[in-house]
Every structure is written in C-alpha cells, then in structure tokens.
Amino acid sequence: MHWNQAEHNREIAHRLLSMVPPVKDWTIIVTFYAALHYYEARLAYEDRHSDGEKEPHKFRKRQAKKYLGEDGGRIYRKLYRLSQLLRYLCAGNDRVKSAAATWLRSAR
C-alpha cells in the first residue's frame, strides 16, 4: 500500500516539475509525501508502523536517521520542513519559495 502510494506521488512530482513553468512548490510537497510513504513502507518491512503512535510525524522525524541513514534522515527532515512552510506559511512569501527552489535545484 505505502509503496504504491509513494510511486504514485513520485510520478506526480515528476509531472509537476516537467511543466512549463515548473510547479516547484507543489513538487516539493508531493515529493515529501512520496518520501513519507517510502519511509512507511520501510517501517512496515521492519514491522514498525507509525500508525499506533500518538504523534506519527514526530515519531518518523525521530527515527529517520535509524531507518533511512544519515543522509536519508537529513533529506526527509528537510522535505518535511519545506513542505510545511510551503503548505501553511508562504502565501506569497517569495523568500520561502526562493529557499525551497534553491533546495530543489540542489537535490536533483
């Protein structure tokens, strides 16, 4: 289930990024959700789900390094923060969008 959703989100992210002009904010948001589902698939493989956790996002952030490695954990946490900013705080904030676009360019 998680793997299929991750692949679906990944495909949407690729489509958003290939649009002219690219839809960078939603590319980052959808990429975060793809990462979340890949991560959940890994947790399920380890028989460790966030479903029973009171605060699943906090659980995933705390456990990211353990299950995703140093780089994977860092990237997951960064995607989480950027997706939060882009969904809830930017509303025309060019500084936030610029920071997100800079990260997106460097993550290719």
PyMOL commands that set and color helices and strands:
alter all, ss='L'
color gray80, all
select helices_A, chain A and resi 2-18+24-45+56-89+94-106
alter helices_A, ss='H'
color red, helices_A
deselect
rebuild
show_as cartoon
